[in-house]
Amino acid sequence: MFARFRKLACRSDRIVRCSSGHLYTTMWIWGGSIKAVRLGSRRYQRCPVGHHWAMARLVDPDSLTPEERKAAGATHDVRIP
């Protein structure tokens, strides 16, 4: 499972879900972050959908419906703080 997570996390633009359930796309670089506080496999960052600060975690795109992937791709957080 860790290998699958690492494979997903290596790409920079990833779909994440905040702790309130919102889906969006963010820049996710394995082992580093500029605009978020890393807490293990999760990050505390601003959610552009709900306009709040929340924990965000990676989501496997294969587990989402096509509508969810489209909605997540339509909203991207800021690239640089």
N, C-alpha and C positions, 0 to 999 in steps of 0.2 A: 504494500500500500504506500509506503514512504516513497518508493521509486516512482510510482504513478503521480503522487503529489509533487515531487520534485520536478518531474517532466512537465507538469502543468504550470508550475510556478516559474519555470525558466523563461517563458515568454513574457514580453513586457506588457502588452495590453491584454488584460484578463478581465473576465466577468467575476464580480464579487457580489456578495449579499451582505447588507448591513444587518445589525442586530434587530432592526425593526422590520426586516424582510424585503427591503428595497433592493432591486437588482440594477447594477450599472457597470460600466467599464472603467477601469483605472489602470494606471501604469504600475505594474507589480514586478519589481526586480528582486530576484532571490538574493537574500543576504544584505539588502540595503533599502533604505527609504529616505526620501527628502521631505515629504509633506505629511508623514504619518509617524506615529509611535509604534514601533514593532513590539509585539508581545507574543513571542513564539510564532505560531503559524497564522496569527491574526494581527490585524493592525487597527489602531484607533485613528480614525480619520474622518474628515467631513464628508457626509453623504450629500451628493448633489441632487438627489431625488427628493428627500425629505428636508433638506436644508438644516441638518443637525449633525452633531458629532456622535459617532457610534463605532462599535467594533465591526470590522469587515473581515470576511473570510473568503477564500477562493471557492468558486463553484465549478464543478465539472460541467462544461457546456452540453455534454451528451445526456446529462440528467435533466436538462431543461426542455420545455416545449419550444417549437419554432417561434411562437409568439413571445415567449419569455426572452429568448435569445435576441429577437428583433428589438424588444423594448430595452434590454440591457445595452445593446449596441447604439441605441439612439441617444443615450445619456452617458457622457464621458465627463469625469471630473477634470479639474484644471491640470494641465500637464506640468506646470512649474508653479510652486507657491508664490 
